[in-house]
Amino acid sequence: MTTKPTSWARGAALRGLVALPLVAGLVVTGWLLADREPEPAPVPPPLPAAEAASGPSVLEVSAPVKAQEAGQGASGQGGKSPLRQWADQLAGPLGIPADALVGYANGELTLRSEKPSCHLSWVTLAGVGSAASDHGRGGGNLLGLPAAQAKKAPDPDSASVAAGRALCASGTDLGAGPGWWKAIAAYHQGSETELFRQRVLGMAQLYATLSLDPASAGSARVRATRFALGQLGLPYVWGGNGPDAGAAGFDCSGLTKASYDSAGVALPRTADSQFRAIPAVPPAQEPRLGDLVFYGSPATRIHHVGMYLGNGLMINAPTEGQAIQIHTYHSKGDDYAGAGRPA
């Protein structure tokens, strides 16, 4: 099967990215931390660069405030520092090695002192670490630094500080959507820049959510979300069920079905049948991570589905010619029909 070259959609008609903060609260440790059925959706022309530059912002300041205090042997934690205790508790649920997590937090703490107006968060660094090297697994360059710089920053702490300084260069405010979006692009320039930004965004959002609810890490909805995030950049293929089924990519409901199949939850194949098979989320509630969000007419036909990621974002296989990507899930004038909860 041949497919058209994929691109990254912008604009309201495809629920384009907007500036949305990833806001965290207190974790248990006490630290703030298609089926595209038959009519294809119209693909709008690309927006001018200034408009396309808007993007999501990231988690507010969140690393342990007392992270530099010495550990107390009487605490029952073997004399570990508060930062190490924090990292050890979150490493498993987040799927991040504790040493890397300590490094990301130290990167935030250092830049909080050096450039407080930058608003660097450890989840941005963790998203970069995931996209660049899967957190250095296998001895890789943890944060994708240039080779010469990586030699001077061989450990997670120094690499995170170096990456933070690069992201915060030129007075950047990572707490604002356009600043965050431009900084990630400048950090990783080249043909894969957009895919890199999407992966950083997706994983940063997942880490923000799991830091608030680490007990949910093994749930079907989180496992399905991880699978869907792993498909970012694959092409939309009408009727596609993914590479494992011999297709280059997925359509919208093929992606949601495969994601939940990977988590042991069976779904029907089409967007309309998925809408009618799973419990609805009450309209007054915002969807939660892993919920499915639907578009069309409940009375006649649901024609599209995505997977909710959090903070107004979804993982979406939009239409032919577009890559699987992250979009806002609901905008004025769209045909959003509601959300459902498979698990």
N, C-alpha and C positions, 0 to 999 in steps of 0.2 A: 504494500500500500504506500503510495506517495502522499506526502503532505506538503502544504504550503509552508514557506518560511514563517516562523513564529515571530511575534513582536510583543511589546509590552503596552497594554492599553492605558489610556488616560481618559478622563472625562466622565461626566455624570451618567451618560448612557451605558457605560460599562462599570458604573459604581467605582470611579477612579479614586486613588488614594487621597486622603485629606489629612490635615494635621490633627492627630489625636494623641493625647498623653496616655502613657502606660503608668497608672498610679498605683502604688503598692501601699499596704498598711502594715500592721504588726504581724510577724510570724511567731510561731510558738516559742522561739527563744527570746522574744521580747525586743528584737531589733526592728527598727523601721527599715526597714529594708527597701449521556443524553441521547444524556440524551438531550441534545438540542433539537427538540422535535419540530416538525418539519421546517418552520420558518426560521432562518438564521437571524440572529440579532444584528441590527445595523452597527457597523464599526465606524466610529467617528474619526475624522482626521486628527492627527496628532496636534496637541495644543502647542502654542508658542512656548519657547523654553522657560520664560519667566513663570508662566502658569503651571507648567509641568514640574516645576521645582518644588511645589508643595509636597509635604510628606509627613509621616508620623513623627512625633517626638517620643521620648523614651522615659522610662521610670524615673521618678524623682529620687533625690538623695536617699540612699538606702543602706549603705554599708554600716556595720556596727560603730556607733559613736565612740565607744570605749575600747575599740579594737586593739589599741596599742598597749593596754594594761597588761601587766604580767599575770600569768595564770596563778591560781591559788590551789595548792595541793589539797586543802580541805574541801574543795568544791566537788570532789568525786570525779573530776575530769583529768586526773593525773597531772595537774599543774599546767594544763593547756591554757593558752591565752583565750580570751573571749572570741577573737577572730577565728582561731582554729576550731573552737567548739562550734561556732556558727557554721563554718565550712563543713565540718564533719557531719553535722546534722542535715545539711542540704545536699551534700555531694551525691548521695544515692538517689534521692527523688529527682534531682535535676539531671543526673547522668553526666556530671562534670567531675573530673578528678579533684580531690580536695585541695591539692597544691595549686592547681590552676584557679580554683575558686578563691583561694586566699590571695593569689596574685591579682585577680580582677578587682577584688575589694580594695587591696592596697593601691591599685591604680587609681580608683575613685578617691580614696582618702588623700593621696598625694596631690591629685589635681584639685580636690576640694580646697586644699590649702594654697596651691600655686595659682589657680585660676578659678576662683569660686563662681565667677559669672558664666563659666562654660557649662556647669551642671552636668558633668560627666557622671554616668551611673555604671555600676558594675555589670548591669544586664546588657548594656551596649557592648562592653568589652567581651562579655560572655557570648553574645551573638556573633561578634567578629571572630572570636576563638573557635566557635562552632563552624562558621562558614569557611574560615581560612585553613583549619587543620584538624577538625574534630578534637579540639582542645589539646593538641600536641601529641595525640596518641601515635605511637610508632616513631617517636622522636622528631616529629615535624616541627616547623617554624610556627610556634604557638599562635601568633597573631598576624602572620603573613607580612612581617616587616621586611623591608629591603635587606638583601643579604648582608651588606656591610653593617647595617644597623643591628641586625639580628645577632651578629657575632659579638657586639658590644652589650647585648641584653640577652644572655643565654638562659636566664631563669624566669619563671612566671612573674615575679615581682618586677624585675627591671624591664621585662618585655611589656608588661601592662602599663608601666609608667611611660615608656617610650611611645606606645600606641596612643595613650591618653594625650600626651603632648602633641602628637601629630593630629589627632582629632580636634583638639582645642586650639589649634594654631589660628592666627589671624583674627582673634577675637570672636571665634565661633560660639554661639549659644546652642548647645545640644538640647536644651529644654524647649526649643521652638522647632516646629516641624520643618520649615525650609532649611534651617541651619543644620539639623540632624541629617536630612536627606542629602544635602550638598557635601557635608563632611564625610559621610560614608563613601560617596562617589569619588571624592578627592583622595581618600585613603586607598582605594582599590581601583585604579584606572585601567582601562582596557576594554576589550570586547565583551568581557563577562561582568562589567560593572553593575548592570541592572539586576542580573541574577544574584550577584553577591549581596546587593542591598536588600533584595527580597528575602534572601536566606537570613541575613542578620536581623531584619525586622521580625520575621516569623519566629526565630528561635528566641530573640529577646522577649517577645510577647509571651511565649510559652514559659520561659524562665520566670518572668514576672508573676504569671499566674500560679505556677507551682511553688514559688517562694511563699505565697500566701496560703497555699493549701497543699503542703508536701504529701499528705496522706493520700491524695488522689493520683499520685504518679503512676500507679499500676492499674488504674481504672481503664475500662474499655474506651472511654471517650478520649483520654490522654493518649493511649496507644494509637487510636485511629487518627488523632491530630498529628502525632509524630509521623505516621505513614504519609499523610497528605502533605505535610511540609517537605517530606523527602521527594515529592514529585514536582516541586517548583521548577519551572523552566521547561518541562516536557510540553510538547505541542498538544493543543486541542485536536482530537480526532473524533469525528462523528461516529458513534457506536463503539468507540475504543475502550478496551478494558485493560490497557496498559501493557508494558513490555513483557511481563510474564505470560500474557495471553496472546503475544505475537503482534501487538499494535505499538506504534511509536509513542502513543500517549493515551489520553482518556477524553471522554466527553464528561459533561457535568455529573451525571448520575453514575457513570462508570467509576469516577474518582471517589465519590462518596461510598458507593458499594464496596469497592476494593479496600478503602480505608477501614471500614468497619469489618469486612471479612478478615482483615489482618488482625483484628482485635477479638475475633471469635463471635461477632454479632452479624447474623444474616439479614440482609436487606433485599427487597425487590430490586429490579434492575432499572426502572424508569423513574424520572423525577415525580411524575404524577402518582405512581404506585407507592413510592416511598412516602410521599405526603400523606397518603390515606392509610398507611400501615403503621405509623409510629405515633406515640402520644404527642399531642400538641402542647407547646409551651404557652401558658396563658398570655394573651396579648399585652397585659399590663407589665409583664416581666421582660427584662432584657434577656436574650439568649445567653447561654454560658458556653464555655469552650467545648467544642465537639458537637454542639447542636447543629442540626441541619436547617438552613434558611431557604425558603421557597418563594418562587415568583410565578405569577399567572393568576388564574381565576379559580378559587376553590370550587365554585359551582360548575365549572366546565372542565378546564384543563390546566394543570401545573406544567409549565414548560421548562423550568430551570431550577437548579438547586446548587447551593454552596455549603461549605462547612464553616461555622462560626469560630473565630479565633480569639475574640475578646476585644473590648474597647472599640466596638463598631467596625471591626475588620472581619473579613472572611477569606478563606482559601477557595479559589474560584477557577474553574475551567470555562472561560467565557464563551468563545465561539471560534469558528475556523479562522486561521491566520494569527491566533493569539496563543501565547504561552499560558500554562497554569501559573497563577500569580495571586497576590494578595490585593483585595479591593475593599473599599467600604461596602457594607452590606445593605445599606438602606439610605436612599436619598429622596428628596421631595419629588413627587411625580412618577416614581417608578411603580412597578406592579408587585411590590412585595406582598406576599400572601400569608406570612407568618412563619414560625419556627416549630420544629419537632425535635423530640429527644429520643434517639435510638437506645441510649443506655444511661 
